[in-house]
Amino acid sequence: MKEYKGYIFDMDGVIYTGKKLIPGAIEALEFLKNREKKIVFVSNNSTRSREDYAERIADMGLPIKLEEIIPATYATAQYLAENHSEKRIFVIGSLGLIKELLKVDLRIEETAEKADILVTGSDLNISYQKLSYGTSLLLRDALWVTTNTDKLYPSESGMIPGTGAVVGALQYVTGRTPDVIIGKPSKPIMEQALKALGLDKNDCLMVGDIIESDVLAGRNIGMDTALVLTGVTSLKDVEKTNTKPDYILESIKDLVS
């Protein structure tokens, strides 16, 4: 394997599953850091803030610096702050997303009446009223920014509807698709990861467990990619797809060798 200056890691299925670290994850990350490699972690999760993630991972026994964590909530807030800071936003999403939007002083509206932008994420308290506000905004041509379009998301009780459930409902009734998708496999979250690393894409490796999001995200931005088999993808899945990773690893611990 080529030696890289920086590594972008997906989290669930790569670093941990559920509330347990993948065996060898700590040793692999320590190995890279001891060799002065730069590391960031990216996630499409749209319910947790940066602080939520840092606390969750520290509880597993792996302390990570806040600036090394780039969830879709944070990436969405950064995109809006950089491109639409003066606009008013209506959010269909969870508390973690709202926390990140407020941290960069974005203006959040309680209703759609004065909003200019609709932001969507996974919402554990989704309601008909929220969908009505979202529909109203989209029908009057408001900008639509979504954290991701993932159909399903893994939880401790199994797979649950992801942000794609919200996106799908609004798309069906309005005929519109999101104007900006932040999370993998789209470019915005990967661009922010590279910015955090301060490195060129050719000097970095994207490591993930899902071909359609992680590997494709790396490909879309022109990075080398590694697929680990500790998540949801098997070798049979790799054989069936045209999107091939540059490397296939049994787990993150193989980076040590």
Kinemage of the C-alpha trace (Angstrom):
@kinemage 1
@onewidth
@group {chain A} dominant
@subgroup {mainchain}
@vectorlist {calphas} color= white
{ca met a 1} P 0.000 0.000 0.000
{ca lys a 2} L 1.174 3.515 -0.832
{ca glu a 3} L 2.086 5.673 2.157
{ca tyr a 4} L -0.187 8.690 2.582
{ca lys a 5} L 0.167 11.948 4.485
{ca gly a 6} L -3.485 12.035 5.533
{ca tyr a 7} L -6.364 9.645 6.190
{ca ile a 8} L -10.105 10.313 6.103
{ca phe a 9} L -12.042 7.693 8.039
{ca asp a 10} L -15.722 6.885 8.032
{ca met a 11} L -16.778 6.017 11.572
{ca asp a 12} L -19.567 3.448 12.007
{ca gly a 13} L -18.362 0.112 10.647
{ca val a 14} L -14.757 1.315 10.427
{ca ile a 15} L -13.831 2.616 13.889
{ca tyr a 16} L -16.704 1.081 15.842
{ca thr a 17} L -19.943 -0.848 15.544
{ca gly a 18} L -22.742 0.076 17.909
{ca lys a 19} L -21.002 1.039 21.149
{ca lys a 20} L -17.924 -1.138 20.651
{ca leu a 21} L -14.625 -0.241 19.011
{ca ile a 22} L -13.436 -2.426 16.141
{ca pro a 23} L -10.585 -4.626 17.448
{ca gly a 24} L -7.285 -2.988 16.562
{ca ala a 25} L -8.784 0.447 15.870
{ca ile a 26} L -6.940 2.217 18.684
{ca glu a 27} L -3.621 0.623 17.746
{ca ala a 28} L -4.049 1.512 14.059
{ca leu a 29} L -4.841 5.145 14.787
{ca glu a 30} L -1.964 5.428 17.256
{ca phe a 31} L 0.361 3.879 14.670
{ca leu a 32} L -0.604 6.499 12.082
{ca lys a 33} L -0.335 9.401 14.516
{ca asn a 34} L 3.074 8.210 15.709
{ca arg a 35} L 4.170 8.401 12.081
{ca glu a 36} L 2.880 12.006 12.019
{ca lys a 37} L -0.012 11.240 9.690
{ca lys a 38} L -2.976 13.607 9.736
{ca ile a 39} L -6.411 12.122 10.449
{ca val a 40} L -10.035 13.253 10.268
{ca phe a 41} L -13.260 11.335 10.767
{ca val a 42} L -16.336 11.937 8.612
{ca ser a 43} L -19.897 10.739 9.113
{ca asn a 44} L -23.208 11.216 7.330
{ca asn a 45} L -24.999 11.090 10.675
{ca ser a 46} L -27.274 14.139 10.854
{ca thr a 47} L -28.470 13.783 14.449
{ca arg a 48} L -25.227 14.366 16.402
{ca ser a 49} L -23.089 17.467 16.823
{ca arg a 50} L -19.303 17.411 16.961
{ca glu a 51} L -19.419 17.439 20.761
{ca asp a 52} L -21.914 14.566 20.792
{ca tyr a 53} L -19.524 12.482 18.706
{ca ala a 54} L -16.462 13.331 20.780
{ca glu a 55} L -18.279 12.304 23.961
{ca arg a 56} L -19.642 9.108 22.417
{ca ile a 57} L -16.243 7.981 21.141
{ca ala a 58} L -14.423 8.950 24.338
{ca asp a 59} L -16.869 6.739 26.245
{ca met a 60} L -15.661 3.833 24.095
{ca gly a 61} L -12.091 4.511 25.162
{ca leu a 62} L -10.875 6.461 22.137
{ca pro a 63} L -10.298 10.184 22.769
{ca ile a 64} L -10.496 12.223 19.552
{ca lys a 65} L -9.884 15.936 19.130
{ca leu a 66} L -12.952 17.987 18.266
{ca glu a 67} L -11.300 19.397 15.155
{ca glu a 68} L -10.767 15.853 13.843
{ca ile a 69} L -14.513 15.148 13.670
{ca ile a 70} L -16.614 16.205 10.673
{ca pro a 71} L -20.189 14.911 10.882
{ca ala a 72} L -22.744 16.006 8.293
{ca thr a 73} L -24.299 18.333 10.886
{ca tyr a 74} L -21.083 20.315 11.235
{ca ala a 75} L -20.339 20.221 7.500
{ca thr a 76} L -23.820 21.552 6.716
{ca ala a 77} L -23.442 24.415 9.169
{ca gln a 78} L -20.041 25.325 7.745
{ca tyr a 79} L -21.354 25.297 4.179
{ca leu a 80} L -24.262 27.570 5.070
{ca ala a 81} L -22.076 29.936 7.105
{ca glu a 82} L -19.637 30.269 4.214
{ca asn a 83} L -22.228 30.655 1.451
{ca his a 84} L -25.558 31.852 2.917
{ca ser a 85} L -24.829 33.454 6.271
{ca glu a 86} L -27.380 36.222 5.738
{ca lys a 87} L -30.266 33.876 4.917
{ca arg a 88} L -33.006 32.626 7.251
{ca ile a 89} L -33.372 28.894 7.665
{ca phe a 90} L -36.166 26.472 8.435
{ca val a 91} L -34.925 23.115 9.701
{ca ile a 92} L -36.441 19.673 9.528
{ca gly a 93} L -33.879 17.871 11.643
{ca ser a 94} L -32.630 16.838 15.050
{ca leu a 95} L -31.073 18.760 17.924
{ca gly a 96} L -27.500 17.935 16.872
{ca leu a 97} L -28.035 19.695 13.544
{ca ile a 98} L -29.662 22.717 15.168
{ca lys a 99} L -26.767 22.984 17.659
{ca glu a 100} L -24.249 23.206 14.826
{ca leu a 101} L -26.297 25.801 12.914
{ca leu a 102} L -26.608 27.991 15.989
{ca lys a 103} L -22.874 27.762 16.743
{ca val a 104} L -22.115 29.659 13.520
{ca asp a 105} L -24.841 32.252 14.194
{ca leu a 106} L -27.235 31.150 11.467
{ca arg a 107} L -30.788 32.427 11.845
{ca ile a 108} L -33.330 29.647 12.375
{ca glu a 109} L -37.033 30.307 11.864
{ca glu a 110} L -39.810 28.525 13.745
{ca thr a 111} L -42.066 28.507 10.666
{ca ala a 112} L -41.593 28.704 6.904
{ca glu a 113} L -43.094 32.170 6.557
{ca lys a 114} L -39.846 34.198 6.719
{ca ala a 115} L -37.372 31.469 5.779
{ca asp a 116} L -35.208 31.529 2.642
{ca ile a 117} L -33.642 28.078 2.921
{ca leu a 118} L -34.894 24.617 3.850
{ca val a 119} L -32.374 22.379 5.619
{ca thr a 120} L -33.221 18.700 6.044
{ca gly a 121} L -31.716 15.948 8.168
{ca ser a 122} L -32.878 12.919 10.119
{ca asp a 123} L -35.668 14.012 12.445
{ca leu a 124} L -36.772 11.722 15.255
{ca asn a 125} L -39.699 14.080 15.907
{ca ile a 126} L -40.876 14.506 12.329
{ca ser a 127} L -44.427 15.849 12.064
{ca tyr a 128} L -46.983 16.648 9.408
{ca gln a 129} L -46.604 20.320 10.319
{ca lys a 130} L -42.859 20.269 9.622
{ca leu a 131} L -43.446 18.565 6.286
{ca ser a 132} L -46.089 21.183 5.476
{ca tyr a 133} L -43.645 24.009 6.196
{ca gly a 134} L -40.997 22.280 4.100
{ca thr a 135} L -43.436 21.795 1.237
{ca ser a 136} L -44.433 25.467 1.369
{ca leu a 137} L -40.806 26.556 1.123
{ca leu a 138} L -39.980 24.288 -1.787
{ca leu a 139} L -43.077 25.310 -3.734
{ca arg a 140} L -41.921 28.907 -3.587
{ca asp a 141} L -38.475 27.952 -4.892
{ca ala a 142} L -36.477 28.233 -1.666
{ca leu a 143} L -32.973 26.767 -1.672
{ca trp a 144} L -32.971 23.169 -0.416
{ca val a 145} L -29.866 21.962 1.426
{ca thr a 146} L -29.821 18.466 2.883
{ca thr a 147} L -27.277 16.784 5.138
{ca asn a 148} L -27.492 13.612 3.055
{ca thr a 149} L -29.981 11.408 1.221
{ca asp a 150} L -29.254 8.105 3.003
{ca lys a 151} L -32.274 5.810 2.944
{ca leu a 152} L -31.374 3.816 6.057
{ca tyr a 153} L -29.242 4.365 9.131
{ca pro a 154} L -27.894 1.695 11.509
{ca ser a 155} L -29.044 1.937 15.131
{ca glu a 156} L -28.672 -0.313 18.145
{ca ser a 157} L -32.140 -1.712 17.426
{ca gly a 158} L -31.423 -2.304 13.731
{ca met a 159} L -31.806 -0.257 10.568
{ca ile a 160} L -34.049 2.817 10.828
{ca pro a 161} L -35.180 5.418 8.254
{ca gly a 162} L -32.454 7.913 7.415
{ca thr a 163} L -32.608 11.447 6.071
{ca gly a 164} L -33.728 9.950 2.763
{ca ala a 165} L -37.139 9.342 4.324
{ca val a 166} L -37.594 13.095 4.796
{ca val a 167} L -36.100 13.917 1.407
{ca gly a 168} L -38.243 11.292 -0.307
{ca ala a 169} L -41.485 12.602 1.176
{ca leu a 170} L -40.758 16.200 0.137
{ca gln a 171} L -39.506 15.148 -3.277
{ca tyr a 172} L -42.666 13.160 -3.912
{ca val a 173} L -45.075 15.984 -3.092
{ca thr a 174} L -43.103 18.857 -4.686
{ca gly a 175} L -41.343 17.196 -7.609
{ca arg a 176} L -38.072 18.796 -6.482
{ca thr a 177} L -34.723 17.310 -5.541
{ca pro a 178} L -32.231 18.898 -3.095
{ca asp a 179} L -30.160 21.721 -4.529
{ca val a 180} L -27.173 20.890 -2.319
{ca ile a 181} L -26.292 17.532 -0.739
{ca ile a 182} L -23.564 17.871 1.889
{ca gly a 183} L -22.780 14.309 2.961
{ca lys a 184} L -21.085 11.416 1.201
{ca pro a 185} L -20.831 10.610 -1.638
{ca ser a 186} L -21.181 14.318 -2.484
{ca lys a 187} L -18.152 16.601 -2.493
{ca pro a 188} L -18.887 19.255 0.204
{ca ile a 189} L -18.116 17.091 3.245
{ca met a 190} L -14.991 15.688 1.570
{ca glu a 191} L -13.797 19.169 0.656
{ca gln a 192} L -14.158 20.186 4.295
{ca ala a 193} L -12.249 17.090 5.376
{ca leu a 194} L -9.370 17.965 3.052
{ca lys a 195} L -9.449 21.545 4.301
{ca ala a 196} L -9.197 20.294 7.883
{ca leu a 197} L -6.219 18.120 6.926
{ca gly a 198} L -4.552 20.922 4.992
{ca leu a 199} L -3.478 18.419 2.355
{ca asp a 200} L -3.938 17.757 -1.350
{ca lys a 201} L -6.355 14.973 -2.304
{ca asn a 202} L -3.524 13.021 -3.928
{ca asp a 203} L -1.790 12.715 -0.547
{ca cys a 204} L -4.841 11.265 1.262
{ca leu a 205} L -6.682 7.969 1.558
{ca met a 206} L -10.427 7.606 2.151
{ca val a 207} L -11.222 4.583 4.358
{ca gly a 208} L -14.813 3.358 4.653
{ca asp a 209} L -17.077 0.328 4.777
{ca ile a 210} L -19.728 1.241 2.182
{ca ile a 211} L -19.034 1.350 -1.546
{ca glu a 212} L -21.982 3.589 -2.464
{ca ser a 213} L -21.066 6.323 0.021
{ca asp a 214} L -17.464 6.013 1.257
{ca val a 215} L -15.664 4.614 -1.765
{ca leu a 216} L -17.730 6.686 -4.176
{ca ala a 217} L -17.096 9.817 -2.081
{ca gly a 218} L -13.370 9.298 -2.447
{ca arg a 219} L -13.698 8.634 -6.155
{ca asn a 220} L -15.882 11.698 -6.711
{ca ile a 221} L -13.199 13.973 -5.299
{ca gly a 222} L -10.280 12.114 -6.909
{ca met a 223} L -8.838 10.313 -3.869
{ca asp a 224} L -7.522 6.804 -3.421
{ca thr a 225} L -9.883 4.615 -1.400
{ca ala a 226} L -9.759 1.633 0.935
{ca leu a 227} L -12.740 -0.572 1.798
{ca val a 228} L -12.799 -2.374 5.158
{ca leu a 229} L -14.893 -5.500 5.600
{ca thr a 230} L -15.916 -4.820 9.220
{ca gly a 231} L -19.081 -2.983 8.202
{ca val a 232} L -21.923 -3.767 5.830
{ca thr a 233} L -19.964 -4.677 2.670
{ca ser a 234} L -18.670 -8.123 1.781
{ca leu a 235} L -16.294 -9.335 -0.932
{ca lys a 236} L -19.315 -10.577 -2.876
{ca asp a 237} L -20.697 -7.030 -2.863
{ca val a 238} L -17.416 -5.762 -4.294
{ca glu a 239} L -17.605 -8.281 -7.118
{ca lys a 240} L -21.053 -6.994 -8.096
{ca thr a 241} L -20.145 -3.311 -8.416
{ca asn a 242} L -18.205 -1.286 -10.967
{ca thr a 243} L -17.008 1.098 -8.227
{ca lys a 244} L -13.867 -0.668 -7.089
{ca pro a 245} L -11.757 0.512 -4.123
{ca asp a 246} L -8.000 0.784 -4.550
{ca tyr a 247} L -7.500 -1.426 -1.497
{ca ile a 248} L -9.607 -4.002 0.336
{ca leu a 249} L -8.754 -4.546 4.026
{ca glu a 250} L -10.114 -7.027 6.517
{ca ser a 251} L -10.238 -4.193 9.052
{ca ile a 252} L -8.626 -0.880 9.983
{ca lys a 253} L -5.882 -2.771 11.849
{ca asp a 254} L -4.447 -3.836 8.475
{ca leu a 255} L -3.219 -0.257 7.999
{ca val a 256} L -0.527 -1.050 10.560
{ca ser a 257} L 1.043 -3.597 8.209
